[in-house]
Amino acid sequence: MYNPAVTPRLSHDAWEAFLARHPGAHLLQSAAWGELKSGFGWTAVRLSVDDAGAQVLFRRPLPGLTLAYIPRGPVGDWLPKLLPELIATCRSERAFALKIEPDVAEGDPIGENLRQAGFLPSRQPIQPRRSLLVDLTGDEDQLLGRMHTKTRYNIRLAERKGVKVRPWDDLGAFHRLMQRTGERDTFGVHSAAYYRLAYQVFHPRGECELLLAESGGQPLASLMVFARGQAAWYLYGASSDQGRNLMSTYLLQWEAMRWARRRGCATYDMWGIPDEPEVVLESQFTHRQDGLWGVYRFKRGFGGRLVRTIGAWDFPLKPVLYRAYRLAESRLRG
């Protein structure tokens, strides 16, 4: 049974103090991320045991069902010592299952440890499993030199054609640009309130910037970049239907990387590409248009290293409800 005297729930500041001892912890485990998600139906609970911890998000995906979720965590050497406290906390919130998506690369032996601890590979990931990680170390010429020739050309073409990139704070216009991009490229878009709160939470901390690429006062493309410690993430981006020949998105990404470098970041996560082996990605990106294939065609030019996590894992807490949840997932996919 959960005992708050044994496992106290950490405050926002206490959790950040814990994360200070783990500078490599993912952005999605930050207290600020918990604050953002708490504005949109999630409840954030933070706990630690010795030098291991987790920010757990709770939400009801269906009436009567509470899901516990740890994005890109737990933090530290957590298995097995943190697991009993996680289970107790989840039971106290009446969760039917705990879903985790560790910030761990595929092939790590923790996968077998998770199986032995009672976790099951999940068929429903929440975060993208595969991405491209750009190395920001070295000088700018070295960084540009690691990019594909066409990408370098497009960055310089945008500059020659007068595209300018600057910080922006018009979240309403950003949302409208996101909506148009989502309609064109068929992907889901958050509400205007979501992007506004993300900016309000992270920007004052120096951990987020909204950048706009424009020409002659006309918005062409925009993105929201985040940074924590030595890592940066490109999470949200949009582009106009106008002026696509100006290659503004290439210059925009370059300036986002320069912003991250000024903050001391060593990596830039391009965030989300088709979850296919490299041989498939490279053999099909020239003609595939569905899903994230167009995104991959663009992102690959920046010279990132292909990375894949161990994915999502579920710990059933109420087996009957969990089986019903898995069945509903399979029917929705089918």
C-alpha positions, 0 to 999 in steps of 0.5 A: 500500500502506498505510504506518503511517509515512505515515498514523498511526492516531490515539489516542482523545485525539489524535482528540479533539484533532483534533476540537477544531479542528472544533467542528461535527463530528458526534457520530457522529464523536466518539471516544466514539461509536467507543468505544461501537460498539467494544463491539458488533462494530465496530473504530474507526480514526481518521486525519487528513491536514492539517486533514481526518480521519475515524473509520472503523468496520470490521465484518463484515456477512457471513463473509469480508466487511469493511465500512468505514463513516464515519458523518456524516463525514469531517471537514473539507475532505477530498476529494480529499486524504484519500481515498488514505489512506482507501483504503489504510487500508480495504485494510489491513483487507481491506474490500470497500467503504467506505460514507460518510454525510457530514454534508452537506445535500442539494444540496451540490456535493460530491455530484458530486465524490463521483461523480467520485472513484469513489463510488456512491450507496448503496441502503442508508443506515444513519443516517436521511437526513431529520430535523427540526432545532429552533432553540434560540436565543432565550429560552424564550418564543421557542422555545415560540412557534415550536412548534405551538399544540397542542404548546405546549398539551400541554406545559402540560397535562402540567405541570398534570396533575403530570407531572415530569421528572428525570434517571434512571439505571435503564438496565435499566428504560429498556431494558424501556420501549424494548422495549415501545415497539419492540413497539408501534410496530414498530421495532428496539431495541438490547440493554440492554448497548448503552444502558448503555454509551452512558450510561457513555461519554457521561454522565461527559463531560456529553454525555448525559442520560437523562431520565424523565417520571413521575407519582405514581412511575409511569414514563411516558416516557424519552429519551436525549439527546446533545450535543456543541459547539452541537448536541444529538440526540434518539437514543433514546426510549420511552413506556409504554402507561399514562397516555398522556392525560397528554402526558408525551412532550411535556414530556419533549422540552421538558425535553430541549431545556432541558437542551441549551440549558443546555449552550449548544446552538443546535440540537436534532436530532429524528433520523429521520422518513419520507424523503419530500418536505415536500409528501408529509409534510404531506399524509399525516401525518394518516392514515398510521400505518405506519413513522415516520409517527406519529413525524413527526406528533409531532415536527413539532409542535416547530417544527423545520426539515426537513433532508435529507443527501446520503445514503450513498455507497459506494466499491467496493474489491473490485468482485466482492464489492461487486456480490454485496453489492448483489445481496444487498441488492436481494433482501432488499428485494424 
